[in-house]
Amino acid sequence: MEEHRPVPAARQAKPDGSGHATPSARAITVQLRTACVLCGEIRQSICPELRKRREAVNMSIRELGRKLGWSHASLSFIESGARPPSPTDVARYLGGCGPGPAPANRA
């Protein structure tokens, strides 16, 4: 006779009867830690590059803020990494900075 084993919590049906597995607390913790690591990587790599791009086109943070309709404080938070930018934020930011300086000709 086959032994009956209880279904792990991660595979039990949701109380709403949808039948979808609910993630365990451990799985949620792992997802949150992964997200935090990715946010840290974004802050370390993308945010300083955004500031460099703005400075390369000789634009002040207030000028860019007026152009985008954002406060200079919001832009400062993004550039410093205090608030990681969304992909949409990055696209708008770079669009506001324009095409950037032309590369130097190499002879």
C-alpha positions in Angstrom: 0.0 0.0 0.0 1.3 3.4 -1.0 2.1 5.9 1.8 0.2 9.2 1.6 2.5 12.3 2.0 1.1 15.8 2.8 1.3 18.3 0.0 4.1 20.9 0.7 2.8 24.3 1.6 4.2 25.8 -1.6 2.0 23.4 -3.7 -1.3 23.7 -1.8 -4.2 25.4 -3.5 -5.0 29.0 -2.7 -7.9 29.6 -0.3 -9.8 31.2 -3.2 -10.1 27.8 -4.9 -8.0 28.9 -8.0 -5.8 25.9 -7.6 -2.6 27.9 -8.2 0.3 27.1 -5.9 1.1 29.8 -3.4 4.8 30.7 -3.0 6.4 29.7 0.3 7.8 32.4 2.6 11.3 31.2 1.6 10.6 31.6 -2.1 9.3 35.1 -1.5 12.4 36.0 0.6 14.7 34.8 -2.1 12.8 36.9 -4.7 13.0 40.0 -2.5 16.8 39.4 -1.9 17.3 39.0 -5.7 15.4 42.2 -6.3 17.5 44.1 -3.7 20.7 42.9 -5.3 19.5 44.0 -8.7 18.5 47.4 -7.4 22.0 47.8 -5.9 23.6 46.9 -9.2 21.4 49.4 -11.0 22.4 52.1 -8.5 26.1 51.4 -8.9 26.1 51.2 -12.7 23.3 53.2 -14.3 22.8 56.1 -11.9 26.3 57.6 -12.2 26.2 57.2 -16.0 23.0 59.2 -16.1 24.7 62.1 -14.3 27.7 61.9 -16.6 25.4 62.0 -19.7 23.7 65.2 -18.4 27.0 66.8 -17.6 28.4 65.8 -21.0 25.7 67.9 -22.7 26.3 70.8 -20.3 22.8 70.7 -18.8 22.1 71.6 -15.2 19.8 69.4 -13.1 17.3 72.2 -12.9 17.2 72.6 -16.7 16.7 68.9 -17.3 14.0 68.9 -14.6 12.1 71.8 -16.4 12.4 70.0 -19.7 11.0 66.7 -18.3 8.5 68.2 -15.9 10.3 66.6 -12.9 11.6 68.3 -9.8 15.3 68.7 -9.5 15.0 66.8 -6.2 13.6 63.8 -8.1 16.4 63.9 -10.6 19.0 64.2 -7.8 17.5 61.1 -6.1 17.8 59.2 -9.4 21.4 60.3 -10.1 22.6 59.5 -6.6 20.9 56.1 -6.6 18.7 56.9 -3.6 15.7 56.0 -5.9 16.5 53.5 -8.6 15.0 54.6 -11.9 12.5 52.5 -13.8 13.3 51.7 -17.4 10.8 54.4 -18.4 12.6 56.9 -16.2 15.9 56.1 -17.9 14.4 56.4 -21.3 12.8 59.8 -20.5 16.0 61.0 -18.8 18.2 60.2 -21.8 15.6 61.6 -24.2 15.7 64.9 -22.2 19.5 65.0 -22.4 19.4 64.8 -26.2 21.7 62.9 -28.4 24.9 63.8 -26.5 28.1 65.2 -27.7 29.5 64.0 -31.0 32.4 61.6 -30.8 35.8 63.0 -31.7 37.1 62.2 -35.1 40.1 59.9 -35.1 42.7 60.6 -37.8 
